[in-house]
Amino acid sequence: MTEKNILSSEAFANVSIEFPIQFDLKIIYLTAEAQNLESELASLLAALSIPCSLIQGISTPGKKYGKLGARVTIASQDMMDSLYAGVAKLPGVKFAL
């Protein structure tokens, strides 16, 4: 595979996600701006009716960034889109995968 294919969406042109799917949502956030991120994420998941079996995070005192993970089960593409749109709006979130 060439570098061009790796960096372009062409590499995933024929790939589809089969729902439902369970995965670990990973969030990187600014610790100073996300004091209640765990509870805000739990509220978002509940509002979207997304089952979550585990939420855990790591935030070291004095560090700029923390990480939070949640094991979620997503039933549809619309639900996945809503999840990532909602996570992007949470205070302090810099990245979600």
C-alpha positions in Angstrom: 0.0 0.0 0.0 1.4 3.4 -0.9 1.6 6.3 1.4 -1.1 8.1 -0.7 -3.5 5.2 -0.1 -2.9 5.2 3.6 -3.5 8.9 4.0 -6.6 9.1 1.7 -10.2 8.0 2.2 -9.7 5.7 -0.8 -8.2 3.1 1.5 -11.5 2.7 3.2 -13.8 3.1 0.2 -15.3 -0.4 0.4 -15.3 -0.7 4.2 -18.5 -0.7 6.1 -19.3 -1.0 9.8 -21.7 -3.7 10.9 -24.0 -2.6 13.7 -24.5 -3.1 16.5 -20.9 -2.7 17.4 -19.1 -2.5 20.8 -15.9 -0.6 21.2 -13.9 1.5 23.7 -14.5 5.2 23.1 -11.3 7.1 23.9 -11.3 10.8 24.8 -8.3 13.1 25.4 -9.2 16.3 27.3 -7.8 19.4 29.0 -7.9 18.7 32.7 -8.4 22.4 33.6 -11.5 22.6 31.4 -13.1 19.2 32.1 -13.7 18.9 35.8 -16.9 16.9 35.4 -16.2 15.1 32.2 -17.0 11.6 33.5 -20.5 12.6 34.7 -21.1 14.7 31.6 -20.2 11.8 29.3 -22.5 9.4 31.4 -25.3 11.9 30.9 -24.7 12.2 27.2 -24.7 8.4 26.8 -27.9 8.1 28.8 -29.6 10.9 26.7 -28.7 9.1 23.5 -29.7 5.7 25.0 -26.2 4.3 24.4 -25.4 1.3 26.6 -22.1 1.7 28.4 -20.6 -1.0 30.5 -17.5 0.9 31.8 -16.3 4.5 32.1 -12.8 5.1 33.5 -10.2 7.8 33.2 -6.7 8.8 34.1 -5.9 12.3 35.1 -2.6 12.9 36.8 -2.5 16.0 39.1 -0.5 18.8 37.5 -0.8 17.4 34.0 -2.4 19.4 31.1 -4.2 16.5 29.5 -6.2 13.5 30.8 -7.7 10.5 29.1 -11.1 8.9 29.6 -12.5 5.7 28.1 -16.0 4.3 27.8 -17.0 0.9 26.6 -20.1 1.6 24.4 -22.5 -0.4 22.2 -23.7 1.5 19.2 -26.8 0.3 17.3 -26.6 2.5 14.1 -24.6 5.0 12.1 -26.9 7.8 13.2 -26.3 6.9 16.8 -22.5 6.9 16.2 -22.7 10.3 14.5 -24.8 11.7 17.4 -22.3 10.3 19.9 -19.3 11.9 18.3 -21.1 15.2 17.8 -22.1 15.2 21.5 -18.7 14.3 22.7 -17.2 17.1 20.6 -19.4 19.6 22.5 -18.3 18.5 26.0 -16.0 21.0 27.8 -12.3 20.4 27.4 -12.5 17.6 24.9 -9.6 17.8 22.4 -9.9 14.4 20.6 -12.2 11.4 20.5 -11.6 8.1 18.8 
